[in-house]
Structure formats: C-alpha cells, structure tokens
Amino acid sequence: MKALMEARSVAVVGASERPDASSSFVMKNLLACGFAGEILPINPRGGMVFGRTAVPRLADLDAAPDAVVIAIPAAMAAGAVGDAASIGIKAAVVLASGFAETDADGAARQAALVGAAEGMVLCGPNCLGLYNLRNGLALFSSSLSPTMRRGDVAVVSHSGAGAITLANSGQIGVSHIVSAGNAAVTDIPDFIGYFAETGATKIVALLLEQIADPAAFAAAMAKAHAAGLPVVALRSGRSERGAAATASHTGALAGSNEAFAAFFRRHGVIEAPDMDTLLQTCALLSAKQPRPSGAGLAALGVSGGGLAQLADLAAQAGLGWADISDTTRAALGDILPSYVRPNMPLDLTGIVFGEPQRYLAALHALAADPAVGQIVALQDVPVGLDDAGAEEYIGIAGAIAEYARGGSKPIAVLSLLGTGLHPMVAEILAEIPVLQGGTSGTVALARALAPTQAAPADAPITQPDPAWRARLSSGPALTEREAKRFLHAHGIAVTEEALATSADEAAIIAARIGFPVVLKIESPDILHKTETGGVRLGISDEAAARSAFAEIIANGRAYAPRATIAGVLVQEMVSGGTEALVGLSHHAPFGLALTLGPGGVLVDLLGGHALDLLPPDADALIDATKLAPLLAGFRGAPPGDRVAFVALVRSLGEIGRSYGDVIAAIDLNPVSILPDGVRVLDALIIRRVDQ
C-alpha cells in the first residue's frame, strides 16, 4: 500500500500530451501538484511527453518504479499490468472503463486483470485514481483544483464524481482522495487499513456503493479503532430491498438497508444519511479542538424562536442535552440579566449584541460544567444580508472565535439555514466548524457525539448436527411439524402436537392433548396456511375436531389441487402471553440476519421491528421494539418472561450461524412469551436453493 500511496517514482503507460487523454491529466497533475519524484512516461513511439523522455515499454526502464498508471484501453490493460508485475512494480492504477461494470466480456477482462495483478495492489479499474495532497502524488485523471482545502480528511470513494464533489466542498480539509472504481483488487478496506496503520490522516470519509468482503471490512475497522481513526460513511442504494427470500415474512419486514446499518453499528462506522451530514460530521471530527468529553449538548443563541427549532431538531436527531449544575446556573445568573432563564438551550437575548463579553463569559461558564461535552452556538447570518446588517454580528462571532482559541470544550456554530454565513462573519469563524442546515447539522452532531467502539470478537460457531444438516440440504420442503422438531432439537420450546391422517384420529389426538386445540393443514407445498383456510382455532370437543379436519382437507385440495397433503396437525392451543415474531433471512453480503418484533396477526399493523447481524444482541433488539414495554407488563398486563425470550433469540442466532449455508429463512410467528417461559406456535423453515 505504501508503494501506491507514497510512491516516489511513477511510470505512466500510454503517456500523451493529447488534451483529452486520461494520461495527459495524470502527467499535468503530477507536475502541477508538486510531486518531487520521478515521472516516467511510456509511449510506444518514444519521444518527449511534457518535457520527459518516453520509452516504448516498461521493460525499457532502468529500474522498476514504485507505481504505474495504466492509461490505455481496457482490452490492453491486463497485459500492461502483467508487464508491470514482471519487472517488480508493486502498485498500479488502472483508469480505463469497460470491465465488470459493463457486460460479460467486461467481467472477463476484469478477471484477467485480477490474475495479472497477483502480488500487486491496484486502484481501479474504472476509476479516476488517487491524490496524496501531502506529497503531491496526483495519479488522477481529472482536473485538480489548486485551491482545494488541505487538511486531515481522507476521501475514499467507489465513485469518482462523488470523490471530487466531497473533496471540493470547501467544508473539510482533505489529505487524500481515492477513487476506487470497481475495486477489483484493492478495495476500500485496504485503504482504511493503510490509513490506520500509517497515521497518514485523522479521519476517513467513505462514499460506498458496496461491501464486497464484510470480513475484510470488519478487520479494517478493528485496525481503525485501535488507531483512534474515525470512519464516516455514506452508502448509496439504501432504498433498495435486500435479496431476502420472498416466501419469508421476516425477509419482507427487513431490507438490505437495515442489514447495512446493523453492520455499521457493530463495527463502529459512523453512518451519514446524506452528503451534507457526511461533510459536517467530518468537519466536527477534524476540528482542531478538544474532543467531546461526553455526550451532553449545550447550546446558546440570541433567538428564542431559533433555539426552540433547535430543540425540536435535536430531539429528532436523538441528541441529549447537558444537565447543567446549579453551580453553572448560578454562574450564568451572574453573567446575564435577571430575566434570562439559565436553561438548555440558553437564550442570551439581544443584550449580547452590544456586550459580546457576556457571550464569551457564558461560553466559558458552560465549558466548566462536567456535564457539557459539546457547545453549539446557534447563529444565522444570511449571505444576502447587507454589510451593515452583518456588522451587528461581528462582536458575537469574535466572542465565539476567541473562546475557540482556548476553550476547554469543543464548539461548533449552527446555522438553521443551509445557505452559508455572510462572508464578513464567515471569515471570523474560519477555524471553527460551521454547520449549515438545521436537520443535517443536528444529525451530524448526533453522529459525531455518539460513542463508537470496535465489535467484540465473535464466539465460536456451534457445529451443526450432521443428520439435520443433511435433511436441510435435500429432500422435500420442511413441514411445520418437522421445523418444530428441528427447533426442539436445538433447545427452543415448541407446542405439543401430532399429525392426524383421519378425522377420528384428529379427535383422539385432540382429547389426549387436551381441549382447546388448534388444527392446521400439513403440506410441504402450502407454506402460508391461513390464506388457504387451513387453520382452525379454539377447537373445544371431539366433534368439532372431526368437522375441522374435514374442512381443512377440503380447503387445501381446493386451493392447491396438486399439493401433497400429509394430514392435519393437531396442536395445543396456547392462550395469553405476548406474541412476537422472530426470524432469520438472508441479506447480501452479510448472510443471515435476525429480525424480531411484535408478532401474530398484527405483525404488519404494529410494525417496529428491529434487525441485527449474527450473533444478535438480543437485549438491544428487544429494547429497540415495542416488545420491551409489552414484556415489562404494559398497563397492568402480566409481564412476559424476558429471560426465556432472550435465550430463544440467542438460540435462533446460533442456528443461523451453524446452518447458514443451508437455510434461506426461518419464520417463528407467533412466538408466545408467557409469564413463565416461551413457546413457538408456528414455524417455517425455507431451505437454500443455491447450495
């Protein structure tokens, strides 16, 4: 990675002075950005390229450079990379498009490129390249602005245009730009790992289109946490649904976005919902100020209405207010007029326009409170204001800037408008994060203040039962009865039940189990029984059992004449308790994930389900749903056995980890959470068809 990111000599294959050539941009950028190393043009006709002598082939060089830029058509790229590898070049940037992003032929070209690059790191293909602003290494095939703000944020993006947009926002200082493109060989985790191991930057901002290797990404994030390197990410395509099995209710409740969010939470990636929030989170984290000492927010301003809006936005973003002490309230009382109430957020009123020293004193008083982790100065000074109007705010801006130079707690300025500050005020606040837009600004604050930590190491995976694994790998679909036998064998409590093949047998079994009972059709071809008229509840005597048996069989044959019907399942009827849904469904690229929430017939109406990757944090999942108050005994109802339910969730998670290669989805709906124990009332297991 150092050969790529810190190259001291670079060959450019396809070097040309033609203005529209990608190699021309690379050559000009290297010369203009102050790169002090060797620049070695490669052109089959030789000659001079931008004042440098070109040689026809890489093999003609006197020594192997650290890196090579391949700026020739896609069909020739693999050959050039192979030539580079043969002379010992360790790093390459392939700019051309026409690989896996196009068609099958392009995918074949990409496979050949990957094969040729064995032992190398390679940025691309289908990318703009990279730019290290620290040493002028500009292997970049687009214009680079000489006014780009330099700083401590590395921008790493699958999208070239996105990288340019982010780097030239003017809101963050940039240390590196990486346009990874197809990331065929070297992907975003490799760049995160490089920054973590070398300390070459202080923050990584990601624009993601995919996570090809979750394990590699998780390992890179572990390195980032060990190095104290924050990683902030914006993922595109978040509205698309995951590839969950369509027959699974669990899969329909949770899409791919929830799985990615769970992955980011687990591995401490700070996720941003949009570009503005991404930028402003990076601006907060990269500010040359003390890091927040706690999550408590203190805010002050001169507009009561604006502060009320801030309070609303802070609540939506999940920001917690600092509970300032009586000592701090007394200090504020000494600084401000008696009519000012020392609450959060703090309205200083218009008195500070004429006496900005009061503003400064209030900032220091808030900073002295241990409950305060971050201070926000709410201030709108619109760009359209005339100079005379803007001058009224110069005293306040000066007080904020003076505090920032020596204050003990970090400060940011928040404008509820996203249009920016008047230039006169913006100049005074140039060294302070200025958050523009109430929603994105408060969400950025919430993201920056939220604690992040590396995921704990996973426990060893329980080895699957060979017999059950074989059954899940082949044969007909599992019936509910067989699915419950599987669950019971893995420590999950299910209902007492037996299969009846005649009406008389249904009556006998029902009497043995004890009335009331439930009757359900058993067929590997009918997964959703209620829709077929295949379920009867509350059967209270033998005559009703016989009648229900006949009705269920008739309904099943009418609904699916070709279905194999084994009989009718007679099952104990469990009353009372809280009904929950718990299930597993596949979410690429992470495999199985677990979803839980309210269950039974109201599963879609009540909603509020939560998802986690495996192994699941059962308690956190419950607390994120409406199940938490229900299990606590909502409005006088008896509490549910939360301990038993947590055990069930963990057991299902272990099933997912052990059998994930043969199971596509599991639905347990409903699970009855009783005052003493739990019981699975209905179960569906869908086997994978891509084994």
Secondary structure as the mmCIF struct_conf table of DSSP 4:
data_model
#
loop_
_struct_conf.conf_type_id
_struct_conf.id
_struct_conf.beg_label_comp_id
_struct_conf.beg_label_asym_id
_struct_conf.beg_label_seq_id
_struct_conf.end_label_comp_id
_struct_conf.end_label_asym_id
_struct_conf.end_label_seq_id
HELX_RH_AL_P HELX_RH_AL_P1 LYS A 2 MET A 5
TURN_TY1_P TURN_TY1_P1 GLU A 6 GLU A 6
BEND BEND1 ARG A 8 ARG A 8
STRN STRN1 SER A 9 VAL A 13
TURN_TY1_P TURN_TY1_P2 GLY A 14 GLY A 14
TURN_TY1_P TURN_TY1_P3 PRO A 19 ASP A 20
HELX_RH_AL_P HELX_RH_AL_P2 SER A 22 ALA A 32
TURN_TY1_P TURN_TY1_P4 CYS A 33 GLY A 34
BEND BEND2 GLY A 37 GLY A 37
STRN STRN2 GLU A 38 ILE A 42
TURN_TY1_P TURN_TY1_P5 PRO A 44 ARG A 45
BEND BEND3 GLY A 47 GLY A 47
STRN STRN3 MET A 48 VAL A 49
TURN_TY1_P TURN_TY1_P6 PHE A 50 GLY A 51
STRN STRN4 ARG A 52 THR A 53
STRN STRN5 VAL A 55 VAL A 55
BEND BEND4 PRO A 56 ARG A 57
HELX_RH_3T_P HELX_RH_3T_P1 LEU A 58 ASP A 60
BEND BEND5 LEU A 61 ALA A 63
BEND BEND6 ASP A 66 ASP A 66
STRN STRN6 ALA A 67 ILE A 70
BEND BEND7 ILE A 72 ILE A 72
HELX_RH_AL_P HELX_RH_AL_P3 ALA A 74 SER A 86
TURN_TY1_P TURN_TY1_P7 ILE A 87 GLY A 88
STRN STRN7 ALA A 91 VAL A 94
BEND BEND8 PHE A 99 PHE A 99
TURN_TY1_P TURN_TY1_P8 ALA A 100 THR A 102
HELX_RH_AL_P HELX_RH_AL_P4 ALA A 104 ALA A 116
TURN_TY1_P TURN_TY1_P9 ALA A 117 GLY A 119
BEND BEND9 MET A 120 MET A 120
STRN STRN8 VAL A 121 CYS A 123
BEND BEND10 PRO A 125 CYS A 127
STRN STRN9 GLY A 129 ASN A 132
TURN_TY1_P TURN_TY1_P10 LEU A 133 GLY A 136
STRN STRN10 LEU A 137 PHE A 140
BEND BEND11 SER A 141 SER A 142
TURN_TY1_P TURN_TY1_P11 PRO A 146 THR A 147
HELX_LH_PP_P HELX_LH_PP_P1 MET A 148 ARG A 149
STRN STRN11 ARG A 150 SER A 157
BEND BEND12 HIS A 158 HIS A 158
HELX_RH_AL_P HELX_RH_AL_P5 GLY A 160 ALA A 167
TURN_TY1_P TURN_TY1_P12 ASN A 168 ASN A 168
BEND BEND13 SER A 169 ILE A 172
STRN STRN12 VAL A 174 SER A 179
TURN_TY1_P TURN_TY1_P13 GLY A 181 ASN A 182
BEND BEND14 ALA A 184 THR A 186
HELX_RH_AL_P HELX_RH_AL_P6 ILE A 188 THR A 198
BEND BEND15 LYS A 202 LYS A 202
STRN STRN13 ILE A 203 LEU A 208
BEND BEND16 GLU A 209 GLU A 209
BEND BEND17 ALA A 212 ALA A 212
HELX_RH_AL_P HELX_RH_AL_P7 PRO A 214 ALA A 226
TURN_TY1_P TURN_TY1_P14 ALA A 227 GLY A 228
STRN STRN14 VAL A 231 ARG A 235
BEND BEND18 SER A 236 SER A 236
TURN_TY1_P TURN_TY1_P15 ARG A 238 SER A 239
BEND BEND19 GLU A 240 GLU A 240
TURN_TY1_P TURN_TY1_P16 THR A 246 ALA A 247
HELX_RH_AL_P HELX_RH_AL_P8 HIS A 249 LEU A 253
HELX_RH_AL_P HELX_RH_AL_P9 SER A 256 ARG A 266
TURN_TY1_P TURN_TY1_P17 HIS A 267 GLY A 268
STRN STRN15 ILE A 270 GLU A 271
BEND BEND20 PRO A 273 ASP A 274
HELX_RH_AL_P HELX_RH_AL_P10 MET A 275 SER A 286
BEND BEND21 ALA A 287 GLN A 289
HELX_LH_PP_P HELX_LH_PP_P2 PRO A 290 PRO A 292
BEND BEND22 SER A 293 ALA A 295
STRN STRN16 LEU A 297 GLY A 301
BEND BEND23 VAL A 302 VAL A 302
HELX_RH_AL_P HELX_RH_AL_P11 GLY A 304 ALA A 317
TURN_TY1_P TURN_TY1_P18 GLY A 318 GLY A 318
HELX_LH_PP_P HELX_LH_PP_P3 LEU A 319 GLY A 320
STRN STRN17 TRP A 321 TRP A 321
HELX_LH_PP_P HELX_LH_PP_P4 ALA A 322 ALA A 322
HELX_RH_AL_P HELX_RH_AL_P12 ASP A 326 ILE A 335
BEND BEND24 LEU A 336 LEU A 336
TURN_TY1_P TURN_TY1_P19 SER A 338 TYR A 339
BEND BEND25 VAL A 340 VAL A 340
BEND BEND26 MET A 344 PRO A 345
STRN STRN18 LEU A 346 ASP A 347
TURN_TY1_P TURN_TY1_P20 GLY A 350 GLY A 350
HELX_RH_AL_P HELX_RH_AL_P13 ILE A 351 GLY A 354
HELX_RH_AL_P HELX_RH_AL_P14 PRO A 356 ALA A 367
TURN_TY1_P TURN_TY1_P21 ALA A 368 ALA A 368
BEND BEND27 ASP A 369 ASP A 369
TURN_TY1_P TURN_TY1_P22 PRO A 370 ALA A 371
STRN STRN19 GLN A 374 LEU A 378
STRN STRN20 PRO A 382 PRO A 382
TURN_TY1_P TURN_TY1_P23 VAL A 383 GLY A 384
BEND BEND28 LEU A 385 LEU A 385
HELX_RH_AL_P HELX_RH_AL_P15 ASP A 387 GLU A 391
TURN_TY1_P TURN_TY1_P24 GLU A 392 TYR A 393
HELX_RH_AL_P HELX_RH_AL_P16 ILE A 394 GLY A 406
BEND BEND29 SER A 408 LYS A 409
STRN STRN21 ILE A 411 SER A 415
BEND BEND30 LEU A 416 THR A 419
STRN STRN22 LEU A 421 LEU A 421
HELX_RH_AL_P HELX_RH_AL_P17 PRO A 423 ILE A 428
TURN_TY1_P TURN_TY1_P25 LEU A 429 GLU A 431
BEND BEND31 ILE A 432 ILE A 432
STRN STRN23 VAL A 434 GLN A 436
BEND BEND32 GLY A 437 GLY A 437
HELX_RH_AL_P HELX_RH_AL_P18 GLY A 438 LEU A 449
BEND BEND33 ALA A 450 ALA A 450
HELX_LH_PP_P HELX_LH_PP_P5 ALA A 454 ASP A 465
HELX_RH_AL_P HELX_RH_AL_P19 PRO A 466 SER A 473
BEND BEND34 SER A 474 PRO A 476
HELX_LH_PP_P HELX_LH_PP_P6 ALA A 477 THR A 479
HELX_RH_AL_P HELX_RH_AL_P20 GLU A 480 ALA A 489
TURN_TY1_P TURN_TY1_P26 HIS A 490 GLY A 491
STRN STRN24 VAL A 494 VAL A 494
STRN STRN25 GLU A 497 ALA A 500
BEND BEND35 THR A 501 SER A 502
HELX_RH_AL_P HELX_RH_AL_P21 ALA A 503 ILE A 513
BEND BEND36 PHE A 515 PRO A 516
STRN STRN26 VAL A 517 GLU A 522
TURN_TY1_P TURN_TY1_P27 PRO A 524 ASP A 525
HELX_RH_3T_P HELX_RH_3T_P2 THR A 530 THR A 532
TURN_TY1_P TURN_TY1_P28 GLY A 533 GLY A 533
STRN STRN27 VAL A 535 ILE A 539
BEND BEND37 ASP A 541 ASP A 541
HELX_RH_AL_P HELX_RH_AL_P22 GLU A 542 TYR A 559
TURN_TY1_P TURN_TY1_P29 PRO A 561 ARG A 562
STRN STRN28 GLY A 567 GLU A 572
HELX_LH_PP_P HELX_LH_PP_P7 MET A 573 VAL A 574
BEND BEND38 GLY A 576 GLY A 577
STRN STRN29 THR A 578 HIS A 587
TURN_TY1_P TURN_TY1_P30 ALA A 588 PHE A 590
STRN STRN30 GLY A 591 PRO A 598
HELX_RH_3T_P HELX_RH_3T_P3 GLY A 600 LEU A 602
HELX_RH_AL_P HELX_RH_AL_P23 VAL A 603 LEU A 606
STRN STRN31 ALA A 610 LEU A 613
BEND BEND39 LEU A 614 PRO A 615
HELX_LH_PP_P HELX_LH_PP_P8 PRO A 616 PRO A 616
HELX_RH_AL_P HELX_RH_AL_P24 ALA A 618 ASP A 623
TURN_TY1_P TURN_TY1_P31 ALA A 624 ALA A 624
BEND BEND40 THR A 625 THR A 625
TURN_TY1_P TURN_TY1_P32 LYS A 626 LYS A 626
HELX_RH_AL_P HELX_RH_AL_P25 LEU A 627 LEU A 631
TURN_TY1_P TURN_TY1_P33 ALA A 632 GLY A 633
HELX_RH_3T_P HELX_RH_3T_P4 PHE A 634 GLY A 636
HELX_LH_PP_P HELX_LH_PP_P9 ALA A 637 GLY A 640
HELX_RH_AL_P HELX_RH_AL_P26 ARG A 642 TYR A 659
TURN_TY1_P TURN_TY1_P34 GLY A 660 VAL A 662
STRN STRN32 ILE A 663 ILE A 673
BEND BEND41 PRO A 675 ASP A 676
STRN STRN33 VAL A 678 VAL A 680
STRN STRN34 ALA A 683 ARG A 687
BEND BEND42 VAL A 689 VAL A 689
#
